[in-house]
Amino acid sequence: MTLRPGEVVLVRIGFHQTPGGKVRPAVVLLDSADDDFVAAPITSRPRVSDFDVPLIQWREAGLNTASTIRVHKLTVLVKDEIARRLGELAAGQDRIALAEALRRAFSLDR
């Protein structure tokens, strides 16, 4: 399975401090053509961090409710844990905001 950056998937994400996990949406950031991929989880909670990106076109991304990308919670996920593809970030404002948040998070502007 090949994933595209900006694609939104429903995937099982494991908990860090306790056993188990939760199926939740995530946006694909990198697929290097192996068994896993890098993603940022998506939450329905409002923005709380400078690295949270509220989605303007959340419906177009296949989401059921207003949502926020958690850029500071990047994770490597296994492709076999993907339940289904939901949609894709629309070209424009949401993709630009995500790229800017990633640049800030990794200090790529300096």
DSSP file (Angstrom, degrees, kcal/mol; ACC not computed):
  #  RESIDUE AA STRUCTURE BP1 BP2  ACC     N-H-->O    O-->H-N    N-H-->O    O-->H-N    TCO  KAPPA ALPHA  PHI   PSI    X-CA   Y-CA   Z-CA
    1    1 A M              0   0    0      0, 0.0     2,-0.5     0, 0.0    32,-0.1   0.000 360.0 360.0 360.0 131.3    0.0    0.0    0.0
    2    2 A T        -     0   0    0     31,-0.1     2,-0.3    30,-0.0    30,-0.0  -0.922 360.0-160.8-109.0 131.5    1.3    3.4   -0.9
    3    3 A L        -     0   0    0     -2,-0.5    28,-0.2     4,-0.0    30,-0.1  -0.813   8.3-139.4-109.8 150.8    0.2    6.5    1.0
    4    4 A R    >   -     0   0    0     -2,-0.3     3,-2.2    26,-0.1    24,-0.3  -0.864  29.6-100.4-108.5 142.4    0.4   10.1   -0.1
    5    5 A P  T 3  S+     0   0    0      0, 0.0    24,-0.2     0, 0.0     3,-0.1  -0.371 112.5  29.0 -56.1 135.2    1.4   13.1    2.1
    6    6 A G  T 3  S+     0   0    0     22,-2.9    83,-2.9     1,-0.4     2,-0.2   0.276  87.5 133.9  93.9 -10.8   -1.8   14.8    3.2
    7    7 A E  E <   -A   88   0A   0     -3,-2.2    21,-3.0    81,-0.2     2,-0.5  -0.505  49.5-140.6 -72.0 140.6   -3.9   11.7    3.0
    8    8 A V  E     +AB  87  27A   0     79,-2.8    78,-2.9    19,-0.2    79,-1.7  -0.912  25.2 178.7-107.2 126.2   -6.1   11.2    6.1
    9    9 A V  E     -AB  85  26A   0     17,-2.6    17,-2.2    -2,-0.5     2,-0.6  -0.878  32.1-126.8-125.1 155.6   -6.4    7.6    7.4
   10   10 A L  E     +AB  84  25A   0     74,-3.1    73,-3.0    -2,-0.3    74,-1.3  -0.927  48.0 162.5 -99.5 119.1   -8.3    6.0   10.2
   11   11 A V  E     -AB  82  24A   0     13,-2.6    13,-2.7    -2,-0.6     2,-0.5  -0.963  45.2-103.8-143.6 150.9   -5.6    4.0   12.1
   12   12 A R  E     - B   0  23A   0     69,-1.6     2,-0.5    -2,-0.3    11,-0.3  -0.670  36.3-167.2 -76.9 124.1   -5.0    2.3   15.4
   13   13 A I  E     - B   0  22A   0      9,-3.0     9,-2.4    -2,-0.5     2,-0.1  -0.969  15.3-132.7-115.9 122.0   -2.6    4.5   17.5
   14   14 A G  E     - B   0  21A   0     -2,-0.5     7,-0.3     7,-0.3     2,-0.2  -0.365  19.6-113.4 -72.9 150.0   -1.1    2.9   20.6
   15   15 A F        -     0   0    0      5,-2.5     5,-0.1     3,-0.2    -1,-0.1  -0.558  17.5-147.6 -78.1 148.5   -1.1    4.6   24.0
   16   16 A H  S    S+     0   0    0     -2,-0.2    -1,-0.1     1,-0.1     4,-0.1   0.847  90.7  30.6 -85.9 -36.7    2.4    5.6   25.3
   17   17 A Q  S    S+     0   0    0      2,-0.1    -1,-0.1     1,-0.1    -2,-0.0   0.558 122.7  35.4-105.0 -10.0    1.9    5.2   29.0
   18   18 A T  S    S-     0   0    0      2,-0.1    -3,-0.2     0, 0.0    -1,-0.1  -0.948  90.1 -91.7-138.7 159.5   -0.6    2.4   29.3
   19   19 A P  S    S+     0   0    0      0, 0.0     2,-0.2     0, 0.0    -3,-0.1  -0.301  85.3  36.0 -66.8 155.9   -1.4   -0.7   27.3
   20   20 A G        -     0   0    0     -5,-0.1    -5,-2.5    -4,-0.1     2,-0.3  -0.521  65.2-136.1 102.6-167.9   -3.9   -0.6   24.4
   21   21 A G  E     -B   14   0A   0     -7,-0.3     2,-0.3    -2,-0.2    -7,-0.3  -0.948   8.3-114.7-172.3-173.2   -4.7    2.0   21.8
   22   22 A K  E     -B   13   0A   0     -9,-2.4    -9,-3.0    -2,-0.3     2,-0.6  -0.999  21.5-121.3-145.0 141.0   -7.4    3.8   20.0
   23   23 A V  E     +B   12   0A   0     -2,-0.3   -11,-0.3   -11,-0.3   -13,-0.0  -0.754  52.5 149.1 -83.2 122.4   -8.6    4.0   16.4
   24   24 A R  E     -B   11   0A   0    -13,-2.7   -13,-2.6    -2,-0.6     2,-0.1  -0.960  48.0 -88.9-149.5 162.6   -8.3    7.6   15.4
   25   25 A P  E     +B   10   0A   0      0, 0.0    17,-2.6     0, 0.0     2,-0.3  -0.448  41.6 177.7 -75.9 151.3   -7.7    9.7   12.3
   26   26 A A  E     -BC   9  41A   0    -17,-2.2   -17,-2.6    15,-0.3     2,-0.5  -0.986  26.4-126.1-148.5 151.4   -4.1   10.8   11.3
   27   27 A V  E     -BC   8  40A   0     13,-2.7    13,-2.0    -2,-0.3     2,-0.3  -0.877  28.6-123.0-101.8 131.5   -2.6   12.7    8.5
   28   28 A V  E     + C   0  39A   0    -21,-3.0   -22,-2.9    -2,-0.5    11,-0.2  -0.539  33.7 169.2 -73.4 131.6    0.2   11.0    6.5
   29   29 A L  E     +     0   0A   0      9,-3.0     2,-0.3     1,-0.3    10,-0.2   0.700  66.8   9.6-109.0 -35.3    3.4   13.0    6.4
   30   30 A L  E     - C   0  38A   0      8,-1.7     8,-2.6   -26,-0.1     2,-0.5  -0.967  48.3-177.5-152.7 130.1    5.8   10.5    5.0
   31   31 A D        -     0   0    0     -2,-0.3     6,-0.1     6,-0.2     4,-0.0  -0.955   3.9-174.6-124.9 110.6    5.6    7.0    3.3
   32   32 A S        -     0   0    0     -2,-0.5     3,-0.1     4,-0.5     5,-0.1   0.135  54.5-101.1 -93.5  20.7    9.0    5.7    2.5
   33   33 A A  S    S+     0   0    0      1,-0.2     2,-0.1     3,-0.1     4,-0.1   0.764  90.5  99.7  70.1  29.6    7.5    2.6    0.7
   34   34 A D  S    S-     0   0    0      2,-0.6    -1,-0.2   -33,-0.0    45,-0.0  -0.339  93.5 -67.6-120.1-150.6    8.0    0.1    3.5
   35   35 A D  S    S+     0   0    0     -2,-0.1    44,-2.6    -3,-0.1    45,-0.5   0.543 109.6  40.8 -84.9  -6.9    5.7   -1.3    6.2
   36   36 A D  E     - D   0  78A   0     42,-0.3    -2,-0.6    43,-0.1    -4,-0.5  -0.792  61.9-158.2-133.8 177.3    5.2    1.9    8.2
   37   37 A F  E     - D   0  77A   0     40,-2.3    40,-2.9    -2,-0.2     2,-0.4  -0.973  23.9-110.6-152.7 160.3    4.7    5.6    7.8
   38   38 A V  E     +CD  30  76A   0     -8,-2.6    -9,-3.0    -2,-0.3    -8,-1.7  -0.833  45.2 163.5 -98.4 134.1    5.1    8.9    9.7
   39   39 A A  E     -CD  28  75A   0     36,-2.7    36,-2.5    -2,-0.4   -11,-0.2  -0.938  35.8-131.5-144.8 164.3    1.8   10.6   10.7
   40   40 A A  E     -C   27   0A   0    -13,-2.0   -13,-2.7    -2,-0.3    34,-0.1  -0.988  34.7-120.3-116.9 128.7    0.4   13.3   12.9
   41   41 A P  E     -C   26   0A   0      0, 0.0    29,-2.8     0, 0.0     2,-0.4  -0.277  19.9-140.6 -66.7 154.8   -2.7   12.4   14.9
   42   42 A I  E     -E   69   0B   0    -17,-2.6     2,-0.3    27,-0.2    27,-0.2  -0.955  19.7-173.3-117.5 135.6   -5.9   14.3   14.4
   43   43 A T  E     -E   68   0B   0     25,-2.8    25,-3.0    -2,-0.4   -19,-0.0  -0.887  31.9-139.2-126.5 156.9   -8.2   15.2   17.4
   44   44 A S  S    S+     0   0    0     -2,-0.3    22,-0.1    23,-0.2    -1,-0.1   0.493  75.4 106.8 -89.3  -5.0  -11.6   16.8   17.7
   45   45 A R  S    S-     0   0    0     23,-0.1    -2,-0.2     1,-0.1     3,-0.1  -0.447  80.1-103.5 -71.2 147.8  -10.3   18.7   20.7
   46   46 A P        -     0   0    0      0, 0.0    -1,-0.1     0, 0.0    22,-0.1  -0.192  51.8 -71.3 -67.5 164.7   -9.7   22.5   20.1
   47   47 A R        +     0   0    0      1,-0.1     3,-0.1    20,-0.1    23,-0.0  -0.284  55.4 158.9 -57.3 133.4   -6.3   23.9   19.7
   48   48 A V        +     0   0    0      1,-0.2     2,-0.3    -3,-0.1    -1,-0.1   0.434  58.2  52.0-131.6 -10.3   -4.1   24.0   22.8
   49   49 A S  S >  S-     0   0    0      1,-0.1     3,-1.6     0, 0.0    -1,-0.2  -0.891  79.1-119.7-129.5 155.9   -0.6   24.2   21.5
   50   50 A D  T 3  S+     0   0    0     -2,-0.3    55,-0.1     1,-0.3    -1,-0.1   0.667 116.8  57.1 -65.0 -15.2    1.3   26.4   19.0
   51   51 A F  T 3  S+     0   0    0     53,-0.1    20,-1.7     2,-0.0     2,-0.4   0.292  83.0 103.5-100.8   8.7    1.9   23.2   17.1
   52   52 A D  E <   -F   70   0B   0     -3,-1.6    18,-0.2    18,-0.2    -5,-0.1  -0.759  57.3-156.5 -88.7 137.3   -1.8   22.4   16.7
   53   53 A V  E     -F   69   0B   0     16,-2.7    16,-2.8    -2,-0.4     2,-0.3  -0.913   7.1-146.9-118.3 103.9   -3.3   23.1   13.3
   54   54 A P  E     -F   68   0B   0      0, 0.0     2,-0.4     0, 0.0    14,-0.3  -0.519  21.8-127.1 -67.9 131.8   -7.1   23.6   13.2
   55   55 A L        -     0   0    0     12,-2.9     3,-0.4    -2,-0.3    12,-0.3  -0.680  22.5-172.5 -84.8 129.2   -8.5   22.2   10.0
   56   56 A I  S    S+     0   0    0     -2,-0.4     2,-0.6     1,-0.2     3,-0.3   0.884  88.1  39.7 -82.7 -44.8  -10.6   24.7    8.0
   57   57 A Q  S  > S+     0   0    0      1,-0.2     4,-0.9    33,-0.1    33,-0.3  -0.435  71.4 145.0-103.9  57.6  -11.8   22.1    5.4
   58   58 A W  T  4> +     0   0    0     -2,-0.6     5,-2.1    -3,-0.4     3,-0.2   0.825  68.5  56.7 -67.5 -32.1  -12.2   19.2    7.7
   59   59 A R  T >45S+     0   0    0     -3,-0.3     3,-1.8     1,-0.2    -1,-0.2   0.916 104.0  53.0 -64.7 -41.7  -15.2   17.8    5.8
   60   60 A E  T 345S+     0   0    0      1,-0.3    28,-0.8     2,-0.1    -1,-0.2   0.767 103.2  59.2 -64.2 -25.1  -13.2   17.6    2.6
   61   61 A A  T 3<5S-     0   0    0     -4,-0.9    -1,-0.3    26,-0.2    -2,-0.2   0.457 123.0-106.7 -82.0  -1.1  -10.6   15.6    4.6
   62   62 A G  T < 5S+     0   0    0     -3,-1.8     2,-0.2     1,-0.3    -3,-0.2   0.636  72.9 142.0  87.5  15.2  -13.3   13.0    5.3
   63   63 A L      < -     0   0    0     -5,-2.1    -1,-0.3     1,-0.1    -2,-0.1  -0.610  49.4-144.1 -93.5 152.7  -13.7   13.9    9.0
   64   64 A N  S    S+     0   0    0     -2,-0.2     2,-0.3     1,-0.1    -1,-0.1   0.627  79.7  20.6 -88.7 -15.2  -17.0   14.0   10.8
   65   65 A T  S    S-     0   0    0     -7,-0.1    -1,-0.1    -6,-0.0    -2,-0.0  -0.957 100.1 -68.6-149.2 162.2  -16.4   17.0   13.0
   66   66 A A        -     0   0    0     -2,-0.3     2,-0.3   -22,-0.1   -10,-0.1  -0.315  64.9-174.6 -54.0 134.9  -14.1   20.0   13.3
   67   67 A S        -     0   0    0    -12,-0.3   -12,-2.9    -4,-0.1     2,-0.4  -0.871  24.8-143.1-140.9 165.2  -10.7   18.7   14.0
   68   68 A T  E     -EF  43  54B   0    -25,-3.0   -25,-2.8    -2,-0.3     2,-0.4  -0.996  17.4-132.7-133.9 133.3   -7.1   19.7   14.8
   69   69 A I  E     -EF  42  53B   0    -16,-2.8   -16,-2.7    -2,-0.4     2,-1.0  -0.747  16.6-144.6 -84.2 131.2   -3.8   18.2   13.6
   70   70 A R  E >   + F   0  52B   0    -29,-2.8     3,-1.8    -2,-0.4   -18,-0.2  -0.738  22.7 176.0 -98.2  84.6   -1.4   17.6   16.5
   71   71 A V  G >  S+     0   0    0    -20,-1.7     3,-0.8    -2,-1.0    -1,-0.2   0.795  76.3  59.0 -62.5 -30.8    2.0   18.3   14.9
   72   72 A H  G 3  S+     0   0    0    -21,-0.3    -1,-0.3     1,-0.2   -20,-0.1   0.384  97.8  63.2 -81.5   5.7    3.9   17.9   18.1
   73   73 A K  G <  S+     0   0    0     -3,-1.8    -1,-0.2   -32,-0.1    -2,-0.1  -0.117  71.9 163.2-118.0  33.9    2.7   14.3   18.5
   74   74 A L    <   +     0   0    0     -3,-0.8     2,-0.3   -34,-0.1   -34,-0.2  -0.167  12.5 178.2 -55.1 147.3    4.3   12.8   15.4
   75   75 A T  E     -D   39   0A   0    -36,-2.5   -36,-2.7     2,-0.0     2,-0.5  -0.988  33.2-120.9-150.6 155.8    4.4    9.0   15.3
   76   76 A V  E     -D   38   0A   0     -2,-0.3     2,-0.3   -38,-0.2   -38,-0.2  -0.903  38.0-172.2 -98.8 126.2    5.5    6.1   13.2
   77   77 A L  E     -D   37   0A   0    -40,-2.9   -40,-2.3    -2,-0.5     2,-0.4  -0.853  24.8-114.2-122.2 154.2    2.5    3.8   12.5
   78   78 A V  E >   -D   36   0A   0     -2,-0.3     3,-1.9   -66,-0.3   -42,-0.3  -0.732  16.9-139.7 -89.2 130.9    2.2    0.4   10.9
   79   79 A K  G >  S+     0   0    0    -44,-2.6     3,-1.9    -2,-0.4    -1,-0.1   0.828 101.1  65.6 -58.8 -32.9    0.3    0.3    7.6
   80   80 A D  G 3  S+     0   0    0    -45,-0.5    -1,-0.3     1,-0.3   -44,-0.1   0.684  93.5  62.6 -64.5 -16.2   -1.4   -2.9    8.6
   81   81 A E  G <  S+     0   0    0     -3,-1.9   -69,-1.6   -69,-0.1     2,-0.4   0.452  75.2 114.0 -88.0  -1.5   -3.2   -1.0   11.4
   82   82 A I  E <   -A   11   0A   0     -3,-1.9   -71,-0.3   -71,-0.2     3,-0.1  -0.589  45.5-171.3 -73.6 123.6   -5.0    1.3    8.9
   83   83 A A  E     -     0   0A   0    -73,-3.0     2,-0.3    -2,-0.4    -1,-0.2   0.885  64.2 -37.2 -79.5 -42.8   -8.7    0.6    9.1
   84   84 A R  E     -A   10   0A   0    -74,-1.3   -74,-3.1     0, 0.0     2,-0.4  -0.974  58.8 -94.4-172.0 164.4   -9.6    2.8    6.1
   85   85 A R  E     -A    9   0A   0     -2,-0.3   -76,-0.3   -76,-0.2     3,-0.1  -0.755  30.0-174.8 -88.2 135.3   -8.7    5.9    4.1
   86   86 A L  E     -     0   0A   0    -78,-2.9     2,-0.3    -2,-0.4   -77,-0.2   0.827  48.5 -78.7 -99.1 -40.1  -10.9    8.8    5.0
   87   87 A G  E     -A    8   0A   0    -79,-1.7   -79,-2.8   -25,-0.1     2,-0.3  -0.930  46.4 -81.0 170.5-149.5   -9.9   11.5    2.5
   88   88 A E  E     -A    7   0A   0    -28,-0.8   -81,-0.2    -2,-0.3     2,-0.1  -0.996  39.0 -97.4-151.6 145.5   -7.2   14.0    1.9
   89   89 A L        -     0   0    0    -83,-2.9     2,-0.1    -2,-0.3   -31,-0.1  -0.451  50.2-113.5 -61.9 134.1   -6.2   17.5    3.1
   90   90 A A      > -     0   0    0    -33,-0.3     5,-0.8    -2,-0.1     4,-0.2  -0.402  33.2-100.6 -69.0 145.5   -7.5   20.0    0.5
   91   91 A A  T   5S+     0   0    0      3,-0.1     2,-0.5     4,-0.1     3,-0.1  -0.405  91.2  29.4 -62.2 141.8   -4.9   22.0   -1.4
   92   92 A G  T  >5S+     0   0    0      1,-0.2     4,-2.6    -3,-0.1     5,-0.2  -0.919 113.2  17.6 116.6-134.2   -4.5   25.4    0.0
   93   93 A Q  H  >5S+     0   0    0     -2,-0.5     4,-2.5     1,-0.2     5,-0.2   0.820 123.5  46.5 -54.4 -46.2   -5.0   26.8    3.5
   94   94 A D  H  >5S+     0   0    0      2,-0.2     4,-2.1     1,-0.2    -1,-0.2   0.916 115.6  45.4 -67.1 -42.8   -4.9   23.5    5.5
   95   95 A R  H  ><S+     0   0    0     -5,-0.8     4,-2.4    -3,-0.2    -2,-0.2   0.894 114.0  49.7 -66.8 -39.1   -1.8   22.1    3.7
   96   96 A I  H  X S+     0   0    0     -4,-2.6     4,-2.3     2,-0.2    -2,-0.2   0.927 111.0  49.0 -65.0 -44.8    0.0   25.5    4.0
   97   97 A A  H  X S+     0   0    0     -4,-2.5     4,-2.2    -5,-0.2    -2,-0.2   0.887 111.4  50.2 -62.6 -39.3   -0.8   25.7    7.8
   98   98 A L  H  X S+     0   0    0     -4,-2.1     4,-2.3     2,-0.2    -2,-0.2   0.933 110.6  49.0 -64.0 -46.2    0.5   22.2    8.3
   99   99 A A  H  X S+     0   0    0     -4,-2.4     4,-2.2     1,-0.2    -2,-0.2   0.893 111.6  49.6 -61.4 -40.4    3.7   22.9    6.4
  100  100 A E  H  X S+     0   0    0     -4,-2.3     4,-2.3     2,-0.2    -1,-0.2   0.906 110.3  50.0 -66.1 -41.1    4.3   26.1    8.5
  101  101 A A  H  X S+     0   0    0     -4,-2.2     4,-2.7     2,-0.2    -2,-0.2   0.889 110.3  50.5 -65.2 -38.9    3.7   24.2   11.7
  102  102 A L  H  X S+     0   0    0     -4,-2.3     4,-1.9     2,-0.2     6,-0.2   0.906 109.7  50.6 -65.1 -41.3    6.2   21.5   10.7
  103  103 A R  H  <>S+     0   0    0     -4,-2.2     5,-2.6     2,-0.2     6,-0.5   0.925 113.3  45.6 -61.2 -44.3    8.8   24.2    9.9
  104  104 A R  H ><5S+     0   0    0     -4,-2.3     3,-1.2     3,-0.2    -2,-0.2   0.924 111.0  53.0 -63.1 -44.9    8.2   25.8   13.3
  105  105 A A  H 3<5S+     0   0    0     -4,-2.7    -1,-0.2     1,-0.3    -2,-0.2   0.852 118.6  34.8 -61.7 -35.6    8.4   22.5   15.1
  106  106 A F  T 3<5S-     0   0    0     -4,-1.9    -1,-0.3    -5,-0.2    -2,-0.2   0.246 107.3-121.9-105.0  12.4   11.7   21.5   13.5
  107  107 A S  T X 5 +     0   0    0     -3,-1.2     3,-0.9    -4,-0.2    -3,-0.2   0.867  58.3 151.7  52.1  42.3   13.1   25.1   13.5
  108  108 A L  T 3 < +     0   0    0     -5,-2.6    -4,-0.1     1,-0.2    -1,-0.1   0.569  59.9  66.7 -81.3  -7.9   13.6   24.8    9.7
  109  109 A D  T 3         0   0    0     -6,-0.5    -1,-0.2     1,-0.2    -5,-0.1   0.570 360.0 360.0 -85.7  -9.3   13.2   28.6    9.3
  110  110 A R    <         0   0    0     -3,-0.9    -1,-0.2     0, 0.0    -2,-0.1   0.449 360.0 360.0 -92.5 360.0   16.4   29.4   11.1
